[in-house]
């Protein structure tokens, strides 16, 4: 029976640690000094999944006592209008973290919007300055979902140093950053993608598999080395509306030594690490 890498349990541990750190700050400043981490989430359009995610992030902020601001813009919003909103948040001292919910409507250039963020407030860790720090091994804000993968593995004491890891997917959002974070943890990393020859054979060599390809049930049991650890980052909806991961969970769980479920695996970690990144940004901007 595989160990279930339960993201809800690991995420709660992150939130408990944040709550403790916040209490220490309140105790060090008379009446708390009115200081609290501030997160602004910008939502453009009416994508149902994005609306749900934004609501979850707002609820998580309120539970920890963060200041939360939700900015909803119509899907017809122009790039200039969105950039003006970002500029205003960059200059707002009450806001320590800014997250522009992706995906944006097709007419908006997501790269230009991300590049317009103050890197100190880029709590999704996607600004080129923060990605550059990740590549260089320097301290900075890391992308939430890849960092969530790492914290999940660490919470369940999965050893990484010296292990062979395969990342299926090479996106800037997940694949590339999680591979770099695994390298930081001294794993030996191979990236696989749609052009990889003999994909099954390559993946089967891995002791750690991170699936982030965006294809439901793509990773089959025959691709997994017996005893490997499998982390599923994928989220897709099946024809029945149920959430599916990139991994064929049932059969793979019989082969793997540990596996993250979908839902309930990496998803909760993404929100928890968003809160942690916001707290990090808050401390760096306020000196607390």
Steps between C-alpha positions, in 0.01 A plus 500: 500500500644837396557782745248772413670840477206687650529867407235604751711376790822655369326828414356526850850462644614795286204710615558410866861616472390825336244560774772455762730744318220757475432473872866569572487818291185615677667437833806705402299806392257684732143414396650322204580840351223442248750292308374206297601341171294634211416300189322633191355255250404633157239302308421591139191344347269227623695174464312266740814321624677832560203633696512192725878530551478870583228430754713232664797735521288774657362257758850376584624859549214586730556185708855614577412864556661634183369811331338378177392704201318349204490700177256370240524641148276428199637272231503796256764676714782634281867433560559866586219492757638186660851643509364811675344278767831320548688829525260620769551184703878525457484842667256400779683452831208299641555236233807276540405235247327517162361204311347537155283192456594297192393424236414848376255557213671429164536867398719577803875436495569313824877546468467878484274500804736279703798711395318811624479365856736630766722189543486549878121458486496218244379232740434255216876509432459537122673834435823451299698650790371232737540219249855624440572482873370143501731411212794668675421335833444837668240575765168618356132431457450155348203395284225377732409168341858375449590611851188324623625176343827533690337581833260208453791261445688644795197474730476127433878462533560381144878500446612683186879530516663264253165380362416482131206729429299539181279803436238442230434848363714808438273800556627817666214469747583155639731272303817708477481650852429169674794344315729779625370459855568126482853580384538732801404201714785302336284270289615408150230637270379406153234703319257313275254651253309430178822461300667256739590168335413181687311698765382192691853365531637835620227550760536142622860575605384766747481465875304828515241586232331840476219502243422850371406446139132598509368178347249309714598146602810518277736324742423129508615231742737346245691827487579494872792326661382285793549698820528839330348816652242665273380860531206598281474871417241462223140619525250435226126437496364173372183464295308448824636824646729327749852630552771281349875507538773415251547165675275195472475494877348159575741278305804722570433499875548125497853542361625819664626519859340844541259703287313830518127491423296735281323679651656544843868473414692789348193727477481586872877550502481768231272715714704438816822604325329809358431599862859421596639702209276792597633483855858492367429803282339677798808443718740617233300817431434591865814378671304268727 
